[in-house]
Amino acid sequence: MPADFDRLPAVPADILRCDSFRRLLLGFWKFPDAGTDLPAGGADGFPHLRELIMFGNNMPGGRDLDHLLSRCPVLDTFAVSLSKMFERVHLRSQSFRCVTLWHCFVEEVAVMDSPLLERLILWEIVVGEDFSVPVRVKIAHGAPNLRVLGYLEPRLHQLQIGDIVIKPDTKVSLSTMVPSVKILALKVNFGVLEEVKMLASILRCFPNVDTLHIESVIAAGGPTGRHNAEFWRELRPIKCLKSQVKKIFIHEFLGDQSEIDFLKFVARRAEKLGALLVGVTGEIFASARKVSEVMAKVAALSCGAWTCDRCIVLVVGPRVENVWSFRKASDLSVKDPFH
């Protein structure tokens, strides 16, 4: 990110008065504080703009963004990367299909009246550098076509569906479900019981997920040695895991016992699971001994009673650097942007 967002030059008004753009990339500008002072296209805004990418910008107030987006009637792809202090990002559009927020400081992301929105990608969005305040992620019931969502992070994000903030003890109901989501991605520290409880609660809110990506973040603090086996043994069934999920990808896997406890729960409950891919960390992959240890732990799961009749279990290497990219995340032709 730019070292000092406040020293960025002001965005030229002439750029925002041009109404012929179809694709627009705005990089390393500072926007005014008041939305009413921000021009956006000619008299009709940006009538032809289909793709808007904002990179390395500083836009202190949410009104500026609301004003800019309201003048883009056919915008279907909106992406923000390496940008600071949008107080809020309110997604209210009749044309949005894909929204990507990538390495951003933002206080709130709210999906509102966006009937065509198919994909919401959140990658390392935080309020501030100390991570002490959670980002509010709100999903209203105005996005019936939302199919791809992630990464949600229980440690950094507060999920709200409709008017209800999702907590570990939230009782699932029609008002807390988003049935349209098919591909869901989360980041979870399996060694922290509160995050594990939130994982279970969040999964209940997405009953029709068929592809689940979970990135383990235990590596940030090292292996925990903690066991959550009792929690998983006593947990009542989760609908998407029991009867919908066909593919599960575990990224950044260390072989920690808390991760194994989750995989045991999956083995006992996932009736439709056809593929479980376990991607180890780079550190594990670099050591033949550690790879063998992880493979042995995963293989031991196969000795237990799997609910699904046929499930392919693979231990694979880590993601290739930069394969999962900002551009790929925004490409609607890529069915699963987290794969």
C-alpha positions in Angstrom: 0.0 0.0 0.0 1.1 3.6 -0.5 3.2 4.8 2.5 1.0 7.9 3.1 -2.5 7.9 1.6 -3.0 11.6 2.7 -0.2 12.7 0.3 -1.9 11.2 -2.8 -2.9 13.8 -5.4 -6.5 14.7 -5.8 -8.4 12.9 -8.5 -8.8 15.1 -11.6 -12.4 16.2 -12.0 -12.0 16.0 -15.8 -11.5 12.2 -15.6 -14.8 11.8 -13.7 -16.6 14.0 -16.2 -15.9 11.7 -19.2 -19.0 9.7 -20.1 -17.6 7.4 -22.8 -15.6 5.0 -20.6 -16.4 1.3 -20.8 -13.5 0.2 -18.5 -11.9 2.5 -16.0 -8.9 2.0 -13.7 -8.4 4.7 -11.1 -5.1 4.4 -9.3 -3.3 6.3 -6.5 -5.7 9.2 -6.1 -7.3 10.9 -3.1 -11.0 11.6 -3.4 -12.8 14.6 -1.8 -14.6 14.2 1.6 -18.0 15.2 0.5 -19.9 13.1 -2.1 -21.8 16.1 -3.4 -18.5 17.7 -4.5 -17.5 14.6 -6.5 -18.3 14.7 -10.2 -19.1 11.4 -11.9 -19.4 11.5 -15.6 -21.5 13.8 -17.7 -25.2 14.6 -17.2 -25.9 10.8 -17.2 -22.9 9.7 -15.2 -21.0 6.8 -16.9 -23.8 5.3 -19.0 -21.4 2.8 -20.7 -19.1 1.8 -17.9 -19.0 -2.0 -17.4 -15.9 -2.4 -15.3 -14.4 -0.1 -12.6 -11.2 -0.9 -10.8 -9.9 1.3 -8.0 -6.3 0.7 -7.0 -4.3 2.4 -4.2 -6.8 5.1 -3.5 -7.9 7.1 -0.5 -11.6 7.8 -0.2 -12.4 8.7 3.4 -16.2 8.8 3.3 -18.7 6.3 2.1 -20.8 9.0 0.5 -18.2 9.5 -2.3 -18.4 5.9 -3.2 -22.2 5.8 -3.1 -22.3 8.8 -5.3 -19.8 7.4 -7.8 -21.5 4.0 -8.1 -25.0 5.5 -8.4 -23.9 7.1 -11.7 -22.9 3.8 -13.3 -26.1 2.2 -14.4 -24.6 -0.8 -16.3 -21.6 -1.5 -14.1 -21.2 -5.3 -13.6 -17.7 -5.6 -12.3 -16.4 -3.5 -9.4 -13.1 -4.1 -7.8 -11.1 -2.2 -5.1 -7.5 -3.1 -4.2 -4.9 -1.7 -1.8 -7.2 1.2 -0.8 -7.8 2.9 2.5 -10.7 4.0 4.7 -13.9 3.6 2.9 -16.1 4.1 6.0 -18.5 1.8 4.3 -19.0 0.0 1.0 -22.8 -0.2 0.3 -23.5 -2.4 -2.7 -26.8 -1.2 -4.1 -27.0 -1.8 -7.8 -29.3 -3.3 -10.4 -26.3 -4.3 -12.6 -23.5 -5.6 -10.3 -22.5 -9.2 -11.0 -19.0 -9.3 -9.3 -17.5 -7.2 -6.5 -14.0 -7.7 -5.2 -12.4 -6.0 -2.2 -8.7 -6.9 -2.0 -6.4 -5.7 0.8 -8.6 -2.8 1.9 -9.2 -0.8 5.1 -13.0 -0.6 5.4 -15.4 -0.4 8.3 -18.5 -2.0 6.7 -19.4 -4.0 3.6 -23.2 -4.2 3.1 -24.9 -6.1 0.3 -28.2 -4.4 -0.2 -30.5 -4.3 -3.3 -28.3 -6.0 -5.8 -30.5 -8.6 -7.6 -27.8 -9.7 -10.2 -24.9 -9.9 -7.8 -23.2 -13.4 -8.2 -19.9 -13.0 -6.5 -18.5 -11.1 -3.5 -14.8 -11.6 -2.9 -13.3 -10.3 0.3 -9.5 -10.7 0.7 -7.9 -9.4 3.8 -10.2 -6.5 4.5 -9.7 -4.9 7.9 -10.7 -1.8 9.8 -7.2 -0.9 11.0 -3.8 -2.4 11.4 -4.3 -3.5 15.0 -7.3 -5.7 14.0 -9.1 -4.7 17.2 -12.4 -3.8 15.6 -14.2 -6.3 13.3 -15.3 -5.4 9.8 -19.1 -5.5 9.6 -20.2 -7.7 6.7 -23.9 -7.4 6.1 -26.0 -9.4 3.7 -29.5 -8.2 3.2 -32.2 -10.2 1.5 -31.8 -8.3 -1.8 -29.1 -10.5 -3.4 -31.0 -13.6 -4.5 -28.3 -14.7 -7.0 -25.3 -14.5 -4.7 -23.4 -17.7 -5.5 -19.8 -17.1 -4.4 -18.8 -15.6 -1.1 -15.5 -15.4 0.8 -13.1 -15.2 2.5 -15.1 -14.6 5.7 -12.9 -14.5 8.8 -14.5 -15.0 12.2 -11.6 -13.3 13.9 -11.8 -10.2 11.8 -15.4 -10.0 10.5 -18.8 -9.7 12.1 -21.4 -11.3 9.8 -24.9 -10.0 9.8 -27.7 -11.5 7.7 -30.8 -9.3 7.4 -31.1 -7.7 10.8 -29.4 -10.5 12.8 -25.8 -10.5 13.8 -24.5 -14.1 13.6 -23.0 -15.4 16.8 -21.9 -18.9 18.0 -25.3 -19.4 19.7 -27.4 -17.9 16.9 -30.4 -20.2 16.1 -30.7 -20.8 12.4 -33.9 -19.7 10.7 -35.1 -18.5 7.3 -34.1 -15.0 8.2 -30.5 -16.0 8.9 -30.0 -18.1 5.8 -28.6 -17.2 2.4 -29.7 -20.2 0.3 -28.3 -19.0 -3.0 -24.6 -19.4 -2.0 -22.9 -22.5 -3.6 -19.2 -21.7 -3.1 -18.1 -20.5 0.4 -14.6 -19.6 1.6 -13.5 -19.0 5.2 -10.4 -18.5 7.2 -10.4 -20.2 10.6 -7.9 -20.9 13.4 -9.0 -24.4 14.3 -7.1 -24.1 17.6 -9.3 -21.3 18.9 -12.6 -22.7 20.2 -14.5 -19.4 19.7 -13.6 -19.4 16.0 -14.5 -23.1 15.6 -17.9 -22.3 17.1 -18.4 -19.4 14.7 -17.4 -21.7 11.8 -20.2 -24.0 12.7 -22.7 -21.1 13.1 -21.7 -19.5 9.8 -22.0 -22.8 8.0 -25.6 -23.1 9.2 -26.4 -19.8 7.5 -25.5 -21.2 4.0 -27.5 -24.5 3.7 -26.9 -25.1 0.0 -23.1 -24.8 -0.2 -21.6 -27.5 -2.4 -18.0 -26.4 -2.5 -16.3 -25.3 0.8 -12.9 -23.7 1.1 -11.3 -23.3 4.5 -7.9 -21.7 5.0 -6.3 -22.8 8.3 -4.6 -19.9 10.0 -3.0 -21.8 12.8 0.4 -21.1 11.2 0.1 -17.5 12.4 0.6 -18.6 16.0 2.1 -22.1 15.5 0.5 -25.4 16.3 -1.9 -25.3 19.2 -1.9 -28.8 20.5 -5.5 -28.1 21.6 -8.3 -30.6 21.0 -11.8 -29.6 20.0 -12.9 -33.2 19.5 -15.6 -33.0 22.2 -17.1 -30.0 20.5 -17.3 -31.7 17.1 -18.6 -35.0 18.7 -21.5 -33.2 20.4 -22.3 -30.8 17.6 -25.7 -31.4 16.0 -25.7 -31.9 12.2 -25.0 -28.9 9.9 -27.3 -29.1 6.8 -24.8 -28.1 4.1 -22.2 -30.5 5.4 -24.6 -33.3 5.9 -26.5 -33.3 2.6 -25.0 -30.7 0.1 -21.2 -30.3 0.2 -19.5 -32.3 -2.6 -16.0 -30.7 -2.4 -14.0 -29.5 0.5 -10.6 -27.8 0.2 -8.4 -27.2 3.3 -5.7 -24.7 2.6 -2.5 -24.1 4.6 -2.9 -27.4 6.5 -0.4 -28.2 9.2 -1.7 -31.5 10.6 -2.5 -30.0 13.9 -4.8 -32.1 16.1 -7.5 -29.3 16.0 -7.5 -29.6 12.2 -7.8 -33.4 12.3 -10.7 -33.1 14.7 -12.6 -31.1 12.1 -11.8 -33.6 9.3 -13.1 -36.4 11.6 -16.4 -34.5 11.9 -16.5 -34.1 8.1 -15.9 -37.9 7.7 -18.7 -38.8 10.0 -21.3 -36.3 8.7 -20.7 -35.4 5.0 -23.0 -37.8 3.1 -22.4 -36.3 -0.4 -18.7 -35.5 -0.2 -16.9 -36.7 -3.3 -13.5 -35.0 -2.9 -11.4 -33.8 0.1 -8.3 -31.9 -0.9 -5.8 -31.1 1.9 -3.2 -28.5 0.8 -0.2 -28.4 3.2 1.8 -25.2 3.9 5.0 -24.4 2.1 7.0 -25.3 5.3 5.4 -28.8 5.5 5.9 -29.3 1.7 9.6 -28.6 2.0 10.2 -31.5 4.4 9.7 -35.1 3.2 9.4 -36.1 6.9 6.6 -33.6 7.6 4.7 -34.5 4.5 4.8 -38.1 5.4 3.5 -37.3 8.9 0.6 -35.3 7.5 -0.2 -38.0 5.0 -0.3 -40.6 7.7 -2.7 -38.5 9.8 -5.0 -38.0 6.9 -4.7 -41.6 5.8 -5.8 -42.6 9.3 -9.1 -40.9 8.7 -9.8 -43.5 6.0 -9.7 -46.2 8.6 -12.7 -44.8 10.3 -16.3 -44.9 9.4 -16.9 -42.5 6.5 -20.6 -41.6 5.9 -20.0 -41.1 2.2 -19.6 -44.2 0.2 -17.0 -42.8 -2.2 -14.7 -39.9 -1.4 -11.3 -39.1 -3.0 -8.9 -37.8 -0.4 -5.7 -36.1 -1.7 -2.9 -34.4 0.1 -1.4 -31.7 -2.2 1.2 -29.1 -2.2 0.6 -25.4 -1.3 -0.8 -22.8 -3.7 1.6 -21.6 -6.3 2.5 -18.0 -5.5 0.2 -15.5 -7.2 -2.0 -18.1 -8.9 -5.0 -17.0 -6.8 -5.0 -13.4 -8.0 -7.0 -10.2 -8.0 -7.8 -10.6 -11.6 -8.8 -14.2 -11.3 -11.1 -13.3 -8.4 -13.0 -10.8 -10.6 -13.2 -13.1 -13.7 -16.7 -14.5 -13.9 -15.6 -17.1 -16.4 -13.7 -18.8 -13.6 -16.3 -20.9 -11.9 -14.4 -21.3 -8.6 -12.1 -18.3 -7.9 -10.7 -20.0 -4.7 -9.6 -23.2 -6.4 
